[in-house]
Every structure is written in C-alpha cells, then in structure tokens.
Amino acid sequence: MAEALIDDFGRRVRYVRISVTDRCDFRCVYCMSEEMTFLPRAQILTLEELAMVARAFVELGVEKVRLTGGEPLVRRNIDHLVREIGSLPGLRDFAMTTNGAGLVKQAARLRDAGLKRLNISLDTLDPERFRQLTRTGELERVLAGLGAAREAGFERIKLNAVILKGRNDDEVLDLVAFARQEGVDISFIEEMPLGDVSDHSRAETFCSSDEVQAQIERRHTLIPTTESTLGPSRYFRMSDSETRVGFISPHSHNFCASCNRVRVTVEGRLLLCLGNEHSVDLRAVLRRYPGDLDALKQAIVAAMPLKPERHHFTTDGDVQVVRFMNMTGG
C-alpha cells in the first residue's frame, strides 16, 4: 500500500477536509438557500465511519484533517469523533471550521479531546447585518463563542470573512482591527460559485482579494510570508501585531497548481476538487466492507487519477457547480 497520495500532476495530497453534517443552525446567504432539505440519517456517514475515513487518510500520509459542515457543532457527540481523530499517530494538524455559535458550550470539551485549531466564520461586526447575512444567526453568541475558544487554549484561532461588494466590504478594516484586538488571525475569502443563491447576484457582489488587500494597506503595511497551514491562504504579517492576515482567492489568484487537498462529504463522496464533480463513493466501500481499512485505503489510492488539474471558476455569476457549500463541506 502506498504511503503517500500522489495525483497524476505530481501533487501530494497532505490535507483532507471531512464534512460531518450538511445541517447548520445558520442559513448564510452565500452558502445555502433559505429553505433547505437536508439528508436523511441513513445517507450520512456514522461517527464510526467518519473516524475510519480519517484514519485511512492519515495512514496514507495525510498530515492535516479539518472537520467541516454544515456546522460541525450541531452533530451529536462530535467530541467523541474529535477524540478518535485527535489520537491518530502521524496527524500533525487537526482543525475545525465553525460558525462559533456552539463554542460557549463545546470549546473546552473539543480542546480537551485533541482539537488543535479553529476557524470561526465572521463576516460582519454589525448585529443587524449579521442577521441579514446569516438569516438566523446572532452575533452576540458568536462573539461569546470566540471568547470561550480563546479561554480553552487552542493553538491558533482564525476568523474567516467572505467579503461581498455592497454588503460588507466597508468592514474590512474593522474586521482587521477586531482580529488584532482579539489576538487571532483573519482570512478574507472570495465568494465561490457553488449552488444557485437567490439572495444576491454573484456577478455584482464579487470582491477580489486584491481589492481587500488594497483597503488594508491604506492603514497597515502587509509583509508577505511563506507561512502555511497546508491550506490555500496566502499569509501576510504586520510589524506591530502577531495577527496574520490571509487571502483565499480561488478566482484572482488560482491555487490549483499547488493543491494538496481533497474533501469527503457527509454522504461519503470523496471530492477530488472543490470546483469539479470528480468523486468516488467511499460510503459504498465502507458499507460493503465494514471495518475493512485496507479496502477503504485502496479506494482512496485508486481515486487519485481523478483529481483534475484545475477548477474553472468565473466571476460573472454563472454557477459552475450546483451543490451548495453546506453539501460540499465548508
């Protein structure tokens, strides 16, 4: 069995993002529609199956696992899964992306179970605007969750902000100031054309990383770094702060040439690329050969030639992939 996952373009897969649920307590306008139909329980992987998927990837040389959703913290007994994955030998980085609303109750438990880092989605600091962008969320709960996460002692916490022109692009500097104040990192993300959203025109709201960076540089000198968390963020430092500023730019600074990532949806689809539908059904393998780790690893290795060279996102509002981000794994 191969000890490393190499695709046909010589890229080594070192990072897997595993979705633990398609459900979420928010309805963010860029992620899903207001009225969603979620998957029945029988179609989603069990916690035991998710743990087995993570183990298979780590044994194949993957160094980083990130749990995503939907919202991971709405999955019952998520801390049990965190403990299973956190104990895997050879895992260098273990993280989760969350909307933060459940962290007041769960941050300490997750940290104790072995989770190392958190990404918390935060697109605005205005309570009314927060409600508009999330449709159901309360900013106060997220800020309290951030405080709980800091107290829990995670190795690093990062804020993720999706910037939409005319919606929250006037808050870029405020978000940087907030990250500096809280002693956390922040990444600014270009909206991805996944799913047909009715709330806004993506062609009109697209805001490039270059535009965001130009805003920040009016106040702060950004110093490029070679730092990496194995993800797509390009990181910058500021001379007077420990806060790192990152940019995730699937449109304006395509990162396909160095892509080291794959995703597993909560249905068990191994997605070889965020912007394409190339996939393998790992759930079928898990349920045809229950408990057979070698069969699962063989299926993962066999999937590597399906990883495409690149995605082809556009900024004209066209939907390249019909699945919503909550189905993909955020």
Secondary structure in CASP SS format (residue, H / E / C, confidence):
PFRMAT SS
TARGET T0000
AUTHOR 0000-0000-0000
METHOD secondary structure of the structure
MODEL  1
M C 1.00
A C 1.00
E C 1.00
A C 1.00
L E 1.00
I E 1.00
D C 1.00
D C 1.00
F C 1.00
G C 1.00
R C 1.00
R E 1.00
V E 1.00
R C 1.00
Y E 1.00
V E 1.00
R E 1.00
I E 1.00
S E 1.00
V C 1.00
T C 1.00
D C 1.00
R C 1.00
C C 1.00
D C 1.00
F C 1.00
R C 1.00
C C 1.00
V C 1.00
Y C 1.00
C C 1.00
M C 1.00
S C 1.00
E C 1.00
E C 1.00
M C 1.00
T C 1.00
F C 1.00
L C 1.00
P C 1.00
R H 1.00
A H 1.00
Q H 1.00
I C 1.00
L C 1.00
T C 1.00
L H 1.00
E H 1.00
E H 1.00
L H 1.00
A H 1.00
M H 1.00
V H 1.00
A H 1.00
R H 1.00
A H 1.00
F H 1.00
V H 1.00
E H 1.00
L C 1.00
G C 1.00
V C 1.00
E C 1.00
K E 1.00
V E 1.00
R E 1.00
L E 1.00
T E 1.00
G C 1.00
G C 1.00
E C 1.00
P H 1.00
L H 1.00
V H 1.00
R C 1.00
R C 1.00
N C 1.00
I H 1.00
D H 1.00
H H 1.00
L H 1.00
V H 1.00
R H 1.00
E H 1.00
I H 1.00
G H 1.00
S C 1.00
L C 1.00
P C 1.00
G C 1.00
L C 1.00
R C 1.00
D E 1.00
F E 1.00
A E 1.00
M E 1.00
T E 1.00
T E 1.00
N C 1.00
G C 1.00
A C 1.00
G C 1.00
L H 1.00
V H 1.00
K H 1.00
Q H 1.00
A H 1.00
A H 1.00
R H 1.00
L H 1.00
R H 1.00
D H 1.00
A H 1.00
G C 1.00
L C 1.00
K C 1.00
R E 1.00
L E 1.00
N E 1.00
I E 1.00
S E 1.00
L C 1.00
D C 1.00
T C 1.00
L C 1.00
D C 1.00
P H 1.00
E H 1.00
R H 1.00
F H 1.00
R H 1.00
Q H 1.00
L H 1.00
T H 1.00
R C 1.00
T C 1.00
G C 1.00
E C 1.00
L H 1.00
E H 1.00
R H 1.00
V H 1.00
L H 1.00
A H 1.00
G H 1.00
L H 1.00
G H 1.00
A H 1.00
A H 1.00
R H 1.00
E H 1.00
A H 1.00
G C 1.00
F C 1.00
E C 1.00
R E 1.00
I E 1.00
K E 1.00
L E 1.00
N E 1.00
A E 1.00
V E 1.00
I C 1.00
L E 1.00
K C 1.00
G C 1.00
R C 1.00
N C 1.00
D H 1.00
D H 1.00
E H 1.00
V H 1.00
L H 1.00
D H 1.00
L H 1.00
V H 1.00
A H 1.00
F H 1.00
A H 1.00
R H 1.00
Q H 1.00
E H 1.00
G C 1.00
V C 1.00
D E 1.00
I E 1.00
S E 1.00
F E 1.00
I E 1.00
E C 1.00
E C 1.00
M C 1.00
P C 1.00
L E 1.00
G C 1.00
D C 1.00
V C 1.00
S C 1.00
D C 1.00
H C 1.00
S C 1.00
R H 1.00
A H 1.00
E H 1.00
T H 1.00
F E 1.00
C C 1.00
S C 1.00
S H 1.00
D H 1.00
E H 1.00
V H 1.00
Q H 1.00
A H 1.00
Q H 1.00
I H 1.00
E H 1.00
R C 1.00
R C 1.00
H C 1.00
T C 1.00
L C 1.00
I E 1.00
P E 1.00
T C 1.00
T C 1.00
E C 1.00
S C 1.00
T C 1.00
L C 1.00
G C 1.00
P C 1.00
S C 1.00
R E 1.00
Y E 1.00
F E 1.00
R E 1.00
M E 1.00
S C 1.00
D C 1.00
S E 1.00
E E 1.00
T E 1.00
R E 1.00
V E 1.00
G E 1.00
F E 1.00
I E 1.00
S C 1.00
P C 1.00
H C 1.00
S C 1.00
H C 1.00
N C 1.00
F C 1.00
C H 1.00
A H 1.00
S H 1.00
C C 1.00
N C 1.00
R E 1.00
V E 1.00
R E 1.00
V E 1.00
T C 1.00
V C 1.00
E C 1.00
G C 1.00
R E 1.00
L E 1.00
L E 1.00
L C 1.00
C C 1.00
L C 1.00
G C 1.00
N C 1.00
E C 1.00
H C 1.00
S E 1.00
V E 1.00
D E 1.00
L H 1.00
R H 1.00
A H 1.00
V H 1.00
L H 1.00
R H 1.00
R H 1.00
Y C 1.00
P C 1.00
G C 1.00
D C 1.00
L H 1.00
D H 1.00
A H 1.00
L H 1.00
K H 1.00
Q H 1.00
A H 1.00
I H 1.00
V H 1.00
A H 1.00
A H 1.00
M H 1.00
P H 1.00
L H 1.00
K C 1.00
P C 1.00
E C 1.00
R C 1.00
H C 1.00
H C 1.00
F C 1.00
T C 1.00
T C 1.00
D C 1.00
G C 1.00
D C 1.00
V C 1.00
Q C 1.00
V E 1.00
V C 1.00
R C 1.00
F C 1.00
M H 1.00
N H 1.00
M H 1.00
T H 1.00
G C 1.00
G C 1.00
END
